[in-house]
């Protein structure tokens, strides 16, 4: 497939890319190479190939979400460098 400079600049604009004039020839050649490869893929017979939603058949193994005892507030605050009776005290970061 043949790519013209106007097409290259339109794609670059849509992708918010700044293309220098000395890069145009290499980019056009690269894009033509990719598009010709895609045209070769279109020649494959895929009539008996089922569409995939995932490439691999792997399934996540997840544990059940069950409530468990939480860390007691006093234990959580025990080793903190500074604390209010309820919260961790941290240095102010906003003006």
Secondary structure, 3 states (H helix, E strand, C coil): CCCCHHHHHHHHHHCCCCCCHHHHHHHHHHHHHHHHHHHHHHCCCCCCCCCCCCCCCCCCCCCCCCCCCCCCHHHHHHCCCCECCCCECCCCCCC
